[in-house]
Amino acid sequence: MLRLPEFTLTRPESLDAALALLKEHGDAALPIAGGTDLVPNMKHGLFEPKVVVSLADVPELHGVEETADGGLRIGAMTTIASLAVHDAVQRYPVLAQAASLIAGPQLREVGTLGGNVMLDTRCQWYNQTYFWRKALGYCLKKDGTECHVVKGGKKCVAAASNDTAPALMSLGAVLELAGPEGAREVPIDEFYVADGIVNRDVRQGELLVAVRIPAPAAGHRSAYGKLRTRGSIDFPLLGVACSFDLDAAGVIANADLVVTALQARPTRARKAIALLEGADTSSEGFEAVIAAVAAAAHKQCHPLPNIPGDHEYRREMVPVYVTRTLRAALGESGPVHHI
């Protein structure tokens, strides 16, 4: 049986009180939202906080509201389940679909948007029990000095595995954070960094308060595709977020294509995007455009053996899922979540 280490649970009732507790206890404290990731990680000895600060009773972190520009402001403690079915979120299919494909129904009821945005990177050499990791001499991400994925590697390559991250990147989201030094706003594109140990630009004692998404254009189209071993529960082996605007003539503008679960941060498929921009979906040559977009994404994406599942197979599924997700965004099929 895996047991939790001893810790003190605190339940602040305001954002200021939560921030004060995190500042007071420093490295010994960690915040907990739904706990679907932190609790098993604590059982595995990956995190050993002496104080756990529950965010459940912090009112400033709850709620979904429309902003003055017609966009959305989503509180960090909004549950994944409510996010997936919220009427206002349906205007952004890529986000609603990504939320609906996270874990299983029970975990979506307690897991939160903030928890998913802040999800720790994952690796098959890291997300194991303490006994298992100790037998291997630990790893570069926790307690050791050796990367078991890239022999001789000096940089951790644990993979970003949060489904909402690529969706929010494709929508141009902005994160609202608060900490000891005050509030700040960070475009989500600038938030994730290529460091598997800590892939988020988050400061000591800082909390994610809310996520803001700009208003969608009238011709907004988007979709999310997820490759996973089972049709529920599992983290992505590959995630593809696609969004673009479609004008009255069927021409694509403001295209974006972001893939995840391949490296430490979600990755934008820039050459594939360039091929999508200006493409006429009503033309006879559009099938060739889709094929070229899928091929460009395949050329750019090189999965590592950092998460369960054959990495060569995962790479071959990149063009498959890019194609399926593009077609889903165009309304030719439903959400993409099969293998």
C-alpha positions in Angstrom: 0.0 0.0 0.0 1.3 3.5 -0.9 0.8 5.8 2.0 0.8 9.6 2.1 3.6 11.3 4.1 2.6 13.3 7.2 1.6 16.9 6.5 -0.6 19.7 7.8 -3.6 20.6 5.8 -4.7 24.3 5.8 -7.9 25.7 4.3 -7.6 29.4 3.7 -10.8 31.3 2.8 -9.3 34.1 0.7 -6.6 34.5 -1.9 -4.6 36.8 0.4 -4.7 34.1 3.2 -3.6 31.4 0.8 -0.7 33.5 -0.5 0.3 34.4 3.1 0.5 30.7 4.0 2.6 29.8 1.0 5.0 32.7 1.8 5.2 31.8 5.5 6.1 28.1 4.8 8.2 28.6 1.6 9.5 25.4 0.1 7.8 23.3 2.7 4.4 24.2 1.4 2.5 23.3 -1.7 -1.0 24.3 -2.9 -3.6 21.6 -3.7 -6.6 22.1 -6.0 -8.4 18.9 -7.0 -5.4 16.8 -5.9 -5.8 14.2 -8.7 -2.1 14.7 -9.6 -0.5 15.9 -6.4 -1.8 13.2 -4.1 -0.5 10.2 -6.1 2.8 12.1 -6.6 3.1 12.5 -2.8 2.4 8.8 -2.4 5.3 8.1 -4.8 7.6 10.4 -2.8 7.9 12.9 -5.7 6.7 15.7 -3.5 7.0 15.8 0.3 5.4 19.1 1.6 5.1 19.6 5.3 2.1 22.0 4.7 -0.6 21.6 2.1 -2.6 24.6 1.3 -6.1 23.7 0.0 -7.6 26.2 -2.5 -11.1 24.8 -2.4 -12.5 27.6 -0.2 -10.8 30.5 -2.0 -13.7 32.4 -3.7 -11.4 34.5 -6.0 -10.4 31.3 -7.8 -13.9 30.2 -8.7 -16.3 31.2 -11.5 -16.6 31.6 -15.3 -17.6 35.0 -16.6 -17.7 36.9 -19.9 -15.2 39.7 -20.2 -15.9 43.2 -21.7 -14.4 42.1 -25.0 -16.7 39.1 -25.3 -14.1 36.6 -24.2 -14.0 34.5 -21.1 -12.4 34.6 -17.7 -12.2 31.2 -16.1 -11.3 30.8 -12.5 -8.4 28.3 -11.8 -10.6 26.2 -9.5 -13.2 25.6 -12.2 -13.6 21.8 -12.4 -12.7 20.0 -15.6 -16.2 18.4 -15.7 -18.0 21.8 -15.6 -15.6 23.3 -18.1 -16.3 20.6 -20.6 -20.1 21.3 -20.6 -20.2 25.0 -19.8 -22.4 26.8 -22.4 -19.9 29.7 -22.8 -17.0 27.3 -23.3 -18.8 25.6 -26.2 -17.8 28.6 -28.3 -14.2 27.2 -28.1 -14.6 23.6 -29.2 -10.9 22.8 -28.8 -11.0 23.7 -25.1 -14.3 21.9 -24.4 -13.1 18.8 -26.2 -9.7 18.8 -24.5 -11.5 19.1 -21.1 -13.9 16.3 -22.0 -11.0 13.9 -22.8 -9.0 14.4 -19.6 -8.8 11.3 -17.4 -12.2 9.7 -16.5 -15.6 11.1 -15.2 -14.7 10.8 -11.5 -11.4 12.6 -11.9 -12.9 15.3 -14.0 -15.4 16.1 -11.2 -12.6 17.0 -8.8 -9.7 18.0 -11.2 -9.5 21.7 -12.1 -8.4 23.8 -15.0 -5.7 25.4 -12.9 -4.4 22.0 -11.8 -4.2 20.9 -15.4 -2.5 24.1 -16.6 0.0 23.7 -13.8 0.4 19.9 -14.3 3.9 18.5 -13.6 5.7 17.0 -16.5 5.6 13.2 -16.7 8.2 10.5 -17.5 8.1 6.7 -17.3 11.3 6.9 -15.3 10.0 9.5 -12.9 6.3 8.7 -12.2 7.1 5.6 -10.2 7.2 4.5 -6.6 10.1 5.5 -4.4 11.3 1.9 -4.2 11.3 1.6 -8.0 13.2 4.9 -8.5 15.7 4.1 -5.8 16.5 0.8 -7.4 17.5 2.6 -10.6 19.5 5.3 -8.8 16.7 7.9 -9.3 16.8 10.2 -12.3 17.8 13.7 -13.4 14.3 15.1 -12.5 14.3 13.8 -8.9 17.2 12.9 -6.6 19.6 11.6 -9.2 22.0 12.9 -11.9 21.3 10.5 -14.8 18.7 10.8 -17.6 17.4 7.4 -18.5 15.7 8.7 -21.6 18.7 10.3 -23.3 21.9 8.6 -22.1 24.4 11.2 -21.0 21.7 13.9 -21.3 22.1 16.9 -19.0 18.6 18.3 -19.5 15.4 16.7 -18.3 13.0 15.7 -21.2 10.0 14.7 -19.1 6.9 15.5 -21.2 4.2 18.1 -20.9 1.0 16.0 -20.6 -1.7 18.6 -19.9 -4.5 18.5 -22.5 -5.8 22.0 -21.9 -2.3 23.6 -22.5 -2.2 23.2 -26.2 -5.9 24.1 -26.5 -5.3 27.4 -24.6 -2.2 28.1 -26.6 -4.1 27.8 -29.8 -6.7 30.3 -28.4 -4.2 32.9 -27.3 -5.0 32.6 -23.6 -3.5 34.8 -20.9 -2.8 33.6 -17.4 -3.5 35.7 -14.3 -1.1 34.9 -11.4 -0.8 36.3 -7.9 2.2 36.0 -5.5 4.2 37.7 -2.8 5.4 40.3 -5.4 1.8 41.1 -6.5 -0.3 40.2 -9.5 1.0 39.6 -13.0 -0.3 38.5 -16.4 1.5 36.0 -18.7 0.6 35.0 -22.2 0.4 31.2 -22.1 2.9 31.1 -25.0 5.5 32.6 -22.7 4.5 30.5 -19.6 5.9 27.1 -20.7 9.6 26.5 -21.1 11.7 23.6 -22.4 12.8 22.3 -19.0 11.3 18.9 -17.9 12.2 19.6 -14.3 10.0 22.7 -14.0 8.4 23.6 -17.3 6.4 26.6 -16.0 7.4 30.2 -15.4 6.0 30.2 -11.9 7.6 32.0 -9.0 8.0 30.9 -5.4 4.6 31.2 -3.6 2.7 32.2 -6.7 -0.8 30.9 -7.6 -2.7 30.7 -10.9 -5.8 32.8 -10.3 -7.6 32.6 -13.7 -7.3 32.0 -17.4 -8.5 34.6 -19.9 -9.5 33.8 -23.5 -10.2 36.4 -26.1 -13.5 36.4 -27.9 -13.7 34.0 -30.8 -14.1 35.3 -34.4 -17.4 34.7 -36.1 -15.8 32.0 -38.2 -13.9 30.3 -35.4 -13.3 26.6 -35.9 -11.3 24.4 -33.6 -10.9 20.8 -32.4 -8.7 18.6 -30.1 -7.4 15.2 -30.9 -6.0 12.8 -28.3 -4.1 9.6 -28.7 -4.1 7.4 -25.6 -3.9 3.7 -24.7 -7.4 3.5 -23.3 -10.5 5.5 -24.1 -10.5 7.0 -20.6 -8.2 7.7 -17.6 -4.9 7.9 -19.6 -2.6 10.8 -20.1 -2.0 11.7 -23.8 0.5 9.8 -25.8 -0.1 12.7 -28.3 -2.4 15.7 -28.2 -3.2 17.9 -31.2 -5.0 21.3 -30.8 -6.1 23.0 -34.0 -7.8 26.3 -34.4 -8.5 28.8 -37.2 -11.0 31.3 -38.6 -13.0 30.6 -41.7 -14.3 33.4 -43.8 -17.5 33.3 -45.9 -15.5 32.1 -48.9 -14.0 29.2 -47.0 -10.5 30.7 -46.7 -8.5 29.9 -43.5 -7.0 32.7 -41.5 -5.3 33.0 -38.0 -4.5 29.3 -38.1 -2.7 27.5 -35.2 -1.6 24.0 -34.6 -0.1 22.9 -31.3 1.0 19.4 -30.3 1.8 18.1 -26.8 3.1 15.1 -24.9 6.2 15.0 -27.1 8.6 17.1 -25.1 8.8 19.4 -22.0 6.5 22.0 -23.4 3.7 22.0 -26.0 5.1 22.7 -29.4 3.7 24.9 -32.2 3.9 23.3 -35.7 5.0 26.4 -37.5 5.6 25.1 -41.0 2.3 23.3 -40.9 0.6 26.4 -39.8 2.1 28.4 -42.7 0.6 25.9 -45.1 -2.8 26.3 -43.6 -2.8 30.1 -43.7 -4.7 31.3 -46.7 -5.8 27.9 -47.8 -9.2 27.7 -49.6 -11.2 24.8 -48.1 -13.6 24.8 -51.0 -10.9 24.4 -53.7 -10.1 21.1 -55.3 -6.5 21.3 -54.0 -7.5 21.4 -50.4 -7.0 17.7 -49.9 -3.3 18.2 -51.0 -3.0 21.0 -48.4 -4.2 18.8 -45.6 -1.7 16.1 -46.7 1.1 18.7 -46.8 0.2 20.1 -43.3 0.2 16.6 -41.9 3.6 15.8 -43.5 5.1 19.1 -42.2 3.9 18.3 -38.6 5.4 14.8 -38.9 8.7 16.2 -40.0 8.9 18.5 -37.1 7.8 16.2 -34.3 10.2 13.7 -32.8 8.8 12.0 -29.7 11.3 10.6 -27.2 10.9 7.4 -25.2 9.9 9.5 -22.1 6.3 8.3 -21.6 4.8 4.8 -22.0 4.1 3.8 -25.6 6.4 3.2 -28.5 7.9 6.6 -29.5 8.2 5.6 -33.1 4.6 4.6 -33.2 3.6 7.9 -31.6 5.6 9.8 -34.3 3.8 7.9 -37.1 0.5 8.9 -35.5 1.3 12.6 -35.7 0.1 13.0 -39.3 -2.8 10.8 -38.7 -4.1 12.9 -35.7 -3.3 16.2 -37.4 -5.4 15.1 -40.4 -8.3 13.9 -38.2 -8.2 17.0 -36.0 -8.2 19.3 -39.0 -11.2 17.5 -40.4 -13.0 17.6 -37.0 -12.4 21.4 -36.8 -14.0 21.7 -40.3 -17.0 19.8 -39.0 -16.4 16.6 -41.0 -16.2 14.4 -37.8 -16.7 14.5 -34.1 -14.0 14.8 -31.3 -10.9 12.8 -32.0 -10.1 10.5 -29.1 -9.5 7.0 -30.5 -6.3 5.1 -31.5 
